């Protein structure tokens, strides 16, 4: 997949791209001065340029960025799914999403399917106060973009030292892999919720 294809399938395919909530969420990653002067085409160009810069700064192509996106979400959810010999519904869907993420070739529909499963699982985790889940709602209606983006930005990972944790995502560099993962997630969430 190329950045242009991703931007065309997400941003340029939205029905209401100029709504302030979408632009405000994207402004966390791509800085622009005036929200009321952003057209669909201008923002598409900014997104494309941003992804190209991330590729250059991290010495990788867009497929590697997508693989990092998969790896990150897999890691966030792997310890949140209840496992048993007789697989739970959440376990079955998590494994299906992981198998998509491990495919050599991933198309845009695979990316949408993966994101839908993982973010529906993530919504169940947030509603269950980060306790293990065995079941979840797979409908797009259950997805709350603000809740997902708020909680995912608060994710932590173990740090050196006893009982120490640090933020999973580093927001200091807008061209980092971390920022790019969140930008990809934001665009895919809006794509999933588009038209509701």
C-alpha positions as CSV (number, residue, x, y, z in Angstrom):
1,X,0.0,0.0,0.0
2,X,1.2,3.5,-0.8
3,X,0.4,6.7,1.2
4,X,-1.5,8.1,-1.7
5,X,-3.8,5.0,-1.8
6,X,-4.3,5.3,2.0
7,X,-5.2,9.0,1.8
8,X,-7.6,8.5,-1.1
9,X,-9.3,5.6,0.7
10,X,-9.7,7.5,4.0
11,X,-9.6,11.3,3.8
12,X,-10.7,11.8,0.2
13,X,-13.5,9.2,0.7
14,X,-15.1,10.8,3.8
15,X,-18.5,12.4,3.3
16,X,-17.9,15.3,5.7
17,X,-14.1,15.9,5.9
18,X,-14.4,19.6,6.7
19,X,-16.2,19.1,10.0
20,X,-14.3,20.8,12.8
21,X,-14.1,17.6,15.0
22,X,-12.1,15.8,12.2
23,X,-9.8,18.7,11.6
24,X,-9.2,19.2,15.3
25,X,-8.2,15.6,15.8
26,X,-5.9,15.8,12.7
27,X,-4.4,19.0,14.0
28,X,-2.7,17.0,16.8
29,X,-0.4,15.5,14.1
30,X,-0.5,18.0,11.2
31,X,-0.3,21.7,12.2
32,X,-2.3,24.2,10.2
33,X,-3.3,27.8,11.1
34,X,-6.9,28.2,10.1
35,X,-9.5,25.5,10.2
36,X,-12.0,27.4,8.0
37,X,-9.6,27.6,5.0
38,X,-8.8,23.9,4.8
39,X,-10.3,22.2,1.7
40,X,-10.5,18.5,1.2
41,X,-7.7,18.6,-1.5
42,X,-5.4,20.8,0.6
43,X,-5.7,18.5,3.6
44,X,-5.1,15.4,1.4
45,X,-1.9,17.0,0.1
46,X,-0.8,17.8,3.7
47,X,-1.5,14.2,4.7
48,X,0.3,12.7,1.8
49,X,3.3,15.0,2.4
50,X,3.2,14.1,6.1
51,X,3.4,10.4,5.4
52,X,6.2,10.8,2.9
53,X,8.1,12.8,5.6
54,X,7.5,10.0,8.2
55,X,8.9,7.5,5.7
56,X,12.0,9.6,5.1
57,X,12.6,10.4,8.7
58,X,12.2,6.7,9.8
59,X,13.9,5.3,6.7
60,X,11.0,3.0,5.9
61,X,8.1,2.7,3.4
62,X,4.4,3.0,4.2
63,X,4.0,-0.8,4.5
64,X,6.5,-0.8,7.3
65,X,4.4,2.0,9.0
66,X,1.3,-0.2,8.6
67,X,3.1,-3.2,10.2
68,X,4.1,-0.9,13.1
69,X,0.5,0.1,13.5
70,X,-0.5,-3.6,13.6
71,X,2.3,-4.5,16.1
72,X,1.3,-1.7,18.4
73,X,-2.4,-2.5,18.5
74,X,-1.6,-6.2,18.9
75,X,0.6,-5.5,21.9
76,X,-2.0,-3.2,23.5
77,X,-4.8,-5.8,23.3
78,X,-3.0,-9.1,23.7
79,X,-3.0,-9.0,27.5
80,X,-6.7,-7.8,27.7
81,X,-8.3,-10.8,26.0
82,X,-9.5,-13.7,28.2
83,X,-8.1,-17.0,27.0
84,X,-9.4,-20.5,27.5
85,X,-9.3,-23.9,25.9
86,X,-12.8,-23.3,24.5
87,X,-12.0,-20.0,22.8
88,X,-14.0,-17.0,23.9
89,X,-15.6,-14.8,21.2
90,X,-13.1,-12.0,22.0
91,X,-10.3,-14.5,21.6
92,X,-11.5,-15.8,18.3
93,X,-11.8,-12.3,16.8
94,X,-8.5,-11.1,18.3
95,X,-6.8,-14.1,16.6
96,X,-8.5,-13.3,13.3
97,X,-7.3,-9.7,13.5
98,X,-3.7,-10.9,14.4
99,X,-3.8,-13.2,11.4
100,X,-4.7,-10.2,9.2
101,X,-1.8,-8.3,10.6
102,X,0.6,-11.1,9.9
103,X,-0.3,-11.3,6.2
104,X,2.4,-10.5,3.7
105,X,0.1,-8.4,1.5
106,X,-2.5,-6.2,3.2
107,X,-5.0,-4.3,1.2
108,X,-7.2,-1.4,2.4
109,X,-10.2,-3.6,3.2
110,X,-7.9,-5.8,5.4
111,X,-6.8,-2.7,7.2
112,X,-10.4,-1.6,7.8
113,X,-11.5,-5.1,9.0
114,X,-8.5,-5.3,11.4
115,X,-9.1,-1.8,12.8
116,X,-12.8,-2.5,13.3
117,X,-12.2,-5.7,15.3
118,X,-9.4,-4.3,17.4
119,X,-11.2,-1.0,18.2
120,X,-14.4,-2.8,19.1
121,X,-12.3,-5.0,21.4
122,X,-10.6,-1.9,22.8
123,X,-14.0,-0.3,23.5
124,X,-15.0,-3.4,25.5
125,X,-11.8,-3.1,27.4
126,X,-12.4,0.6,28.3
127,X,-16.0,-0.2,29.3
128,X,-14.7,-3.1,31.4
129,X,-12.2,-0.8,33.2
130,X,-9.2,-2.6,31.7
131,X,-10.3,-6.0,33.0
132,X,-10.0,-9.1,30.8
133,X,-12.8,-9.4,28.3
134,X,-14.4,-12.5,26.8
135,X,-17.1,-10.9,24.7
136,X,-17.6,-7.6,22.9
137,X,-19.8,-5.7,20.5
138,X,-18.5,-5.8,16.9
139,X,-20.9,-3.2,15.5
140,X,-19.5,0.1,14.3
141,X,-22.1,1.9,16.4
142,X,-20.2,0.9,19.6
143,X,-17.1,2.9,18.5
144,X,-16.7,6.2,20.2
145,X,-13.8,8.0,18.6
146,X,-13.2,10.4,21.5
147,X,-13.1,7.6,24.0
148,X,-10.7,5.5,21.9
149,X,-8.3,8.4,21.2
150,X,-8.4,9.6,24.8
151,X,-7.6,6.2,26.3
152,X,-5.1,5.1,23.7
153,X,-3.1,8.2,24.2
154,X,-2.9,7.3,27.9
155,X,-1.5,3.8,27.3
156,X,1.7,3.0,29.1
157,X,4.5,0.4,28.9
158,X,6.9,-0.9,31.6
159,X,9.9,1.3,32.3
160,X,13.2,0.5,34.0
161,X,12.6,0.3,37.7
162,X,10.2,-1.5,40.0
163,X,6.5,-0.8,39.2
164,X,7.4,2.1,36.8
165,X,5.6,2.8,33.6
166,X,6.1,5.3,30.8
167,X,3.7,6.6,28.1
168,X,3.5,4.2,25.1
169,X,3.4,7.0,22.6
170,X,5.9,9.8,22.3
171,X,4.2,13.0,20.9
172,X,7.3,15.2,20.8
173,X,8.2,14.4,17.2
174,X,5.3,14.7,14.8
175,X,7.2,12.5,12.3
176,X,7.8,9.7,14.7
177,X,6.4,6.2,14.3
178,X,4.2,6.8,17.4
179,X,2.6,9.9,16.0
180,X,2.1,8.1,12.7
181,X,0.4,5.1,14.3
182,X,-2.1,7.5,16.0
183,X,-2.7,9.4,12.8
184,X,-3.4,6.2,10.9
185,X,-5.7,5.1,13.6
186,X,-7.5,8.5,13.7
187,X,-8.1,8.4,9.9
188,X,-9.3,4.8,10.0
189,X,-11.7,5.5,12.9
190,X,-13.3,8.3,11.0
191,X,-13.5,6.1,7.9
192,X,-15.3,3.4,10.0
193,X,-17.7,6.0,11.4
194,X,-18.3,7.9,8.2
195,X,-21.9,8.1,7.0
196,X,-23.5,7.3,10.3
